[in-house]
């Protein structure tokens, strides 16, 4: 029997069962069977008494007769559920009537199963074991979920702390390298300049990475707060495209922006949406071959504004679609100019867009390349 | 406009003082007074009465917000700019309520930082100096 297999995994020895029946003989018979199986048993001869005993005995399963003077089994079950909610031990009804109406009422009162009278020992034990095991598995699962979410919170706290403490020194290294590079403290030889530029680029790369880690930690800790203010989206896009073109030019890539004469003002967090735009633009440049044309377009339908960034990269492999907007979801597709990627950028974008009640999607274009589209409610 | 005032720079991290110090020198022949925590910053303010104060937010002993409060008590007209690493809205608003004129994020690229500092200083001191 399958339940015997399960019992090897979860020890049911000594588990507490409350038997409730106004017929003392029935209680005694059931209690004896259960005790022989190694369960700990407590008894009650009415619904009222059962509520009392439940409070002190805290059973892990209840066998509950339906027909009793005073409050009947269904009502007792309802009251237990009311008091203990989801934590109520599973209730198995014992009923002489096995008409389906009765069964339905029992189940809707919060029971998990029923045993027909007269109770057959083997059947009763098998069902009891199954429900106890279910119960214990659910408890174990809840415990595991709780432990996992605590571990995840600790990880985020650590990430945040590490990133925070790494940031300032990195920003200084970058800034001081810039001073050297720009000749503020004296002219450098070509070799010196080359080294200083390397220091500058490396610290810039690390700073970007640390900033992304910090973003993820903050967002996952539930601290992503957006502050929507009326913002001119066209301007935001145009400015971002202008700045991104400076970097793109280093790869001979160009970014074009078409606003179609739209100039919407939307209630968005400008700084956060700018972060999304910047990320999509830099991805477009990063993953398109040098000399590409990236197009950015602002469009609207009845309810929504959306902007799309279309690149000329290899597109998203179908098999890796699921990873695209996940944390550390780096794909097999690599940047074309040796750029770095933390695999966090799009995950951050998705979280920001989610917080705006918008959507972000990626579609491979029939003509090649990929289109990333962000849609925001107007 | 070249800025030639006396600037108090309070930050517990020496590399930040060095970096921001270099930034300030780009603005003109400034004289810089350094402090490595809020308490020292307040004391130096009291002695030196600088024209401008740059205050880090996270500092030991007395943080930037505490130092700002104390300095504005000594001199309600003190001009202060906060240096932050994370632009926490709450801290920025608190500093603004206490009379800080602006804030800059230390991880902003150099040229952008310089621009913000220059603009803030120009806005604060344009009334004091005769137009050229």
Interface residues (C-beta under 8 A of the other chain):
Chain A: X164 X167 X168 X169 X170 X171 X172 X173 X174 X175 X176 X178 X179 X184 X185 X207 X211 X214 X225 X227
Chain B: X13 X15 X16 X18 X19 X22 X23 X26 X85 X86 X89 X106 X107 X109 X110 X113
